[in-house]
Each structure stands twice: as structure tokens, then as C-alpha cells.
Amino acid sequence: MFLKTISIFFIFSLLFAPPVVAQESPRDITDEEVKNGGGSDLRTLIEEKTAELQRIHDERARLEASVAETKAAQKGLNKEIGSINYNVKQLDLSIKSNEIVLQKLDLEIEELQRDTRLIERNVGDKKETIGKLMFELYQRDRDDFFVVFLRSGSLSGGVSEIQSLMTLNSDLAVGVEELRDFQQDLIRKAAEVRGKQGDMEAERKNLSYRGQIAQDQKQEKQKLLATTKNQEKIYQEKIAELDRQQEEIGKVIEDIESKLRESFDPTLLPVKRSGVLTYPVEKIVVTQKYGKTKFAEQAYKTKFHNGVDFGASIGTPILASADGKIIAVDNNDRGRSRWEKFQYGKYILIEHENNLTTLYAHLSKQIVSKGDIVKRGDIIGYSGNTGYSTGPHIHLTVLWAPSVQFKTIAPAAGLVPVGITIDPEDYL
């Protein structure tokens, strides 16, 4: 009976399947801890870390509001120093947030490991129960109904034994289903642990890179004060010279790109549609659009902004907008001082298979190399304020890939990318 309704092979595959083992947790969970529970204590600690993260988020919001008011009152050198001080404070809060996230992930993995041990215990108990049921059913299943009735000595006894056999059969079916559910739970828990461990690796990298960026900011402030001797006049003279030099660079780029456009056929571009590219930051705050913007008319000799700017505090992870190959990782700055920063500063170019190339500019740190292959959403660097920039943000330019060229344009350092630009919002 039973053997005709449930596959022995299926049951044995469940009973003797290799255990699903999650990767190592921060520490092993003892049997005593499993027996006594303690999950509520872990959950309390996790909730405390969540509350700490919210407090840091609130503190960052207050800092941003305070800086916005201070910037309006400050000018020149004081404003520059104030911006660097803000960047350092903001990075310190980000670093603290990374540390708490790591602690929280550590606790969450420990909680998952405890859950896994509990499920494994249930799996073991369930396998033992199923084994006993299978043995008993095997013993009884060898007899047919007629033999059962004869052995019972009465009709009622035979019916009772048949009902008992059916109950065992039903219990075994339920047990098999529960065992399968437990094993599916183990698979899910193992996947969650792997996911959390991947998150931990990403947080460790963010923590390390942000520490390096914070150190760069402190060195920039020291050089700023040493060079200007904290005198506004010296600072303004150097900024005026920077503006003049940047204007010359802008003229050279405009001439090159104007000639490229003369023979350009727009029909060669991919069909305009959203989703071709993704945004380079998770939190989308557009601070300047593409084209003849109000700011561009005042700030640029060309009166034209060749990309889209997204607000991003220093140290924000920058994401690849699509799959592609890194074709350039360079820096147009000649030094750390405000008046030694030109054009795109630290930038990255990615060439995509659809004949588009994306440029990510004003980075504080690049974490990819020329020739690397990246996927959409991969972290390629961190936002900053390098290059000819008035504050931390990410500048995204989209270019027609066949038109991209790299030019030496003094006094900018490195190679300056030029080409036919396209409105990124046509593809975002």
C-alpha cells in the first residue's frame, strides 16, 4: 500500500541527501546555545545597531543643514576650508556607519547560523521519525488485506489494523513533506548567509576606501593653509588664475567637439529609451542637467554643460551605468590645492557595446583599472570634488563611442577626454 503511493527513492533521497551547510559564521554556535535559544538577545542587539544607524543618519542630516547655512555666509578661503572640514566630518560619520553596519551584519549572520542549527536539529529528528515509520510500514506492507483480517481474528480488529496502517501511511507522508520544507529552509538560510557575507565584504571595502579619502581631505586642507598662509588675497589670486586657465581649456575642447559634430549623423545613435543606462548613484538628486543651463551660462565659457550632475556627498559609491570595458582611468589635476584642479579631475570612462561611452568625473577615488570588464551596478569609484568643481558631486557624460578621443591640453594633467556628447537623460 504505502510503497505503491510514495516513492522509496524519493524518501531515501531526502533521508540521505547531503546536509546544506552555511558558510562559517563569525563564531560557531554550541549545542547548548541551540538548546537554550537566545535568539531574542541577538534580535535585541540587531535592533540596537539599527537604532544607532538611524541616529547617524539624523546627525548627517543636521550637519548638512548646518553647512548649508554656513556656506551662505562664508566666502573665499573660509568657505573652502569650511567645505573641507565638512567633508571630513561627513566621511567620519560614513566611516562610523560602515563600522556599525559591519557589527550588525556580524550579528545577523550569527542569528542565521543559530536558526540553521535549530533547523538541522529538526531535520535530524524528522529523519529519525521517518525511518521508524518506514520500518514499521515495511513490516506490515508485506501482508495483504486478507492476511491482516485473518491475523486479527475479527472483522473489527482487521478494520482497526487497516486504519492504523493508513494512519502510519498518512503520518509518513506528512513527515516527508515537513522534512522537505526543513531542507528548503536550510537552503534559504545558506543563501542568506552568503548574501550577508557578500555585504560584509562590500562594507569592509567602503570602510577602507573612505578612510583613505578622509586622509586625502586632511592633507588637502594642510596644503591649502600652508600655501595661502591663511590669507584671502593669495587665495583669490590663485583662483582667478585657475579660472583663466580653465577657460582656455574649455575653448580647446569646444573647438575639437564642434569639428566632430560637423560630420556627425545622429541616426547612428541607439534608439532613445529609458533603462539603457542606470543612474550612477543609488540616491538620485539631479543638481544640473545637460545643455545650456543657467549655471553653465554663468560659469562656463562655452555656456554649455556636457553632462548631468548628481548630488553625492564625498565618498558615495559610484556605479557603472551599464556593462562595459574600462577604457580610461586618469586624473586631470596637477595637485591637491584648489587652484591645481582642472577639468574632470579623477575620472573613469566605460565603453559599452551599444556604441555609447560613459564618463564619470570629479571622483575622490577610482577602484578599477584600464581594461577591466564591469557589470551594470558595479562600484567603480567614489564621488568627490576633484577637477574644476564647486563641491562634491558626480558628473556623468554620455558620448558617442566612435568619436571619443584623448587630448593633452595644458595646464591640465593626464589626458582630457573629448567627443560628441549626448543628453544622458535620453537613456537613463
Summary of the structure (lengths in Angstrom):
residues: 428
radius of gyration: 32.6
end to end distance: 62.5
largest distance: 114.9
contacts: 1333
relative contact order: 0.10
helix: 58%
strand: 14%
